[in-house]
Amino acid sequence: MKYLMLPQADRPRLLPFYFAVEEYVANTYTDDDYFFIWRVEPTVMLGRNQLVESEVNTDYCRTNGIHIFRRKSGGGCIYADMGCMQFSYISDAGNVEAAFPRYMETVAAMLRSVGVDAERSGRNDILVGGRKVAGSAYYRIGRRSVLHNSLLFDTTLDHLSQALNVPKEKLQSKGVASVRQRVTNVGDHTRLTIDEFIAHARRHFCGDSVRVLSADDMGRIAEIERRLASPEFVYGKNPRHAVVRKMRFADVGTIEAYIEVKNNAIADINLVGDFFMSGDIDNQLIAPMLHRPFTREGVAEALAGTDVGAVVRGLTADRLLRLLFGRPAHVMKPDWLKIDLRAKGSTGETAGIIERHRLNTICTSGLCPNRHECWAARTATIMIGGDVCTRNCRFCNTLSGRPKPLDPMEPGHVAATVKALGLRYAVITSVDRDDLPDYGAAHWVETIKAIGRLNPETRIEVLLPDFMGRADLLGMVLDTRPYVAGHNLETVRRLTPSVRSVASYDRSLDVLRAIAARGISAKTGFMVGLGETDEEVEQTMDDILSTGCRRLTIGQYLQPTARHLPVAAYIHPDKFADYRKTALAKGFEHVESGPLVRSSYHAERAATD
C-alpha cells in the first residue's frame, strides 16, 4: 500500500477536494492500494442519502462558520475540524462488505499500537473506554472500494454536539443521553501530539512507500472537486414528498422513505438515512419500484430477484417492506407444531455430560424443537469453535459477533463426550469462524482425529461451513474421511440473499460437489415456510442432485425471536410427505421431511439405509 503525497499538503482545502482525490485515484491508479490522512476546517459532513434539514443545525453552523458538505459514501452525519483526522483508504477489495470490518480492525490495531485501548463496536464505530473515537463509511467506484475513517483526536466537542441534529431514539439505542456523552478524543488517551500521531499512522499503514500526485493529477482533481462542492450535489438530494416512513434497523441504521403517490402508484420515492451503500441505490433499488402499486404485494413483486443487501448494507426486501407498510399479518402456529417439552431422566443425563465437558450444542443455541427427544435417546449434535458465529444469518439463533480464540482443549473434550455418551454415531457441527485465516479448518481436523483415536468404532457425521469457498481447506477436513459430510443449502436460490448473511447458493452447491467427488456420502438440508414456491423446492432438489449429493433433510422454518425473519407459511405434514415422495422419486437415497426435521434429526438412521 502506498501513501498519497499531495502537493502543497499544508495548504488548507475544503472537504470536496479530498473526496475528489479519492474518486480520482480510485479511477486512475489501480496498480496498488492507496492511503492518505487529511484534516479540514470546521465542517459538517452529510452522508450520501441524508437530508440537510433533518441532520444539521444550519443556524448554528452559519453563526459559527462551519461548512456543510456531502460525501459520496453512506452512513451518518459527522462533524470534523482540524483536531479530527480523516483516513482515506482506496483498495482493490472486491468484497467491500468483508473488507470494511478488516479495515476497521486495522485502524483499531493502529490505535492499540500507541497504547490506546481501542475496540470495534457495532456497524462502524471504534470505541475507547466505551466512547466513540472513530466512525467509518465506504462506497464503490467501479471495481475499487473507498473506505474512510473520521477519528477524533482533539476535536471541539461542543461544536460537534451543537452542529448535529442527532435523533433521540439513536442516542437511546446507544444507551447515552447526549452526543457529548457518547464521544471522546484520542488525544485524551495518549501523550503523542496530533502531528506525531499522524506520522505514526502513516508508517503503520504504508511504511516508506509513497506516490506523489502530479500537477496534471491536481488539475483533473479540481474538476471533480467543483462538482462535489456544487449546491446541486450538497442540497440536491432533498426530496419533495407526500408520504413519509421512518424506521431504525439493527446492522442497517435509520432509513427514511419519502414517497410521492399518484393514483395509488409510486410516482417517486427517495430513501435517506445513515445507512451504507454497496451498490447503485437509484438504479438497482428505486427504479424498479417506480410506477408500481403502492402496496406490499406491488413492491414485493417489483423487488423480486433483487439482492437488496447488495445495494444497502444489511437491508433485506422484508425489512424494506416493513418500513413502507409495517409488520405483515402474523401467521398463527398450527396444532401439529405443538412440542412435548417434558423432560425425561436421560434428557438430564445427556445435558449433564455435555455440561461437564464444557461443550456447546446446536441443540441449545439453535433452539432445536427436537432437543428433548434427542437427549432422551442420548444423542446430541456437538458444536465446535465456540458459541459465537462471525455471520449473522436471519434465520439462525446462534449468537453473532466477535468469537473468543479457539480452545485447544476442545477436540479432546469432544472425544471424551462422545465416549461418555457411548455414541456409535456422532454428529459434529461448528459456528462460522471467518475471523480465522483458515476459517477453523485445522480445528475441525484435530476434532475429527481426536474422536477417532478415542472412539475407533464411532461413525462421524460432520455438518461443515463453506470455508468461504476455499477448496484446499475443505479438502483438509475431508481428508479425515468422515462417514457423512453435510453442508446445508438452507433455502431456495431466490431467497438465499435475504436468509443467509454471507454464504451463497452456488458456493454451497460447490461444497456438496466437492464432498461427493471425494467418494464421501454428501448430505444437505433446507427449510420451507420462508415464501418459496413448489417449483422452487423441486428446482432446489434438482440442483442438489446435480452435485452428487443423495441425502436430504427438509424442515419447517420456525422464527426463533422477533428480530429474526417472520414465518411466511406453516407447511402441513401432508405436504412434507409429498416432498419426501418427490425427492425419493427424483433419486435421493435417504430423505427426512417433516415440520420438526432438522439437519441431524435421526442422522443415525441414514447409517443403516
Protein Blocks (a to p, Z undefined) as FASTA:
>chain_A
ZZdddehklpccdfklmmmmmmmmmmmmmmbccdddddddddddddfkbcfklmpcfklm
mmnopacdddfbecjdddddfkbccdddddfbfblmlmmmmmmmmmmmmmmmnopacdde
hjlpcceehiafbdcddddehjbccddddddfbbcfklmmmmpccdfklmmmnopabfkl
mpccfklmccbdfklmmmmmmmmmnomaccdddfklmmmmmmmmmmmmpmklmmmmpccd
fbdcddddehibpcddddddeehiafbdcdedjbdcfbdfklmmmmmmgopacdfklmmm
mmgoiafklmmghiafklmmmmmnopaddddddfklpccfbdcfklmmmmmmmmmnopac
fklmnopaklmmmmmnopacddehijbdfbdcfkbcbdcdddddddfklmmmmmmmmmmn
opabdcddddddfkbmnlommmmmmmmmmmmmmmmmbccdddddeknopaklmmmmmmno
pabdcddehiafklmmmmpmkbcfklmmmmmmmmmmnopacdddddehiopafklmmmmm
mmmmmnopabdcddddddfblmbccdfbdcdfklmmmmmmmmmmnopabdcddfklcfkg
oklmmmmZZ
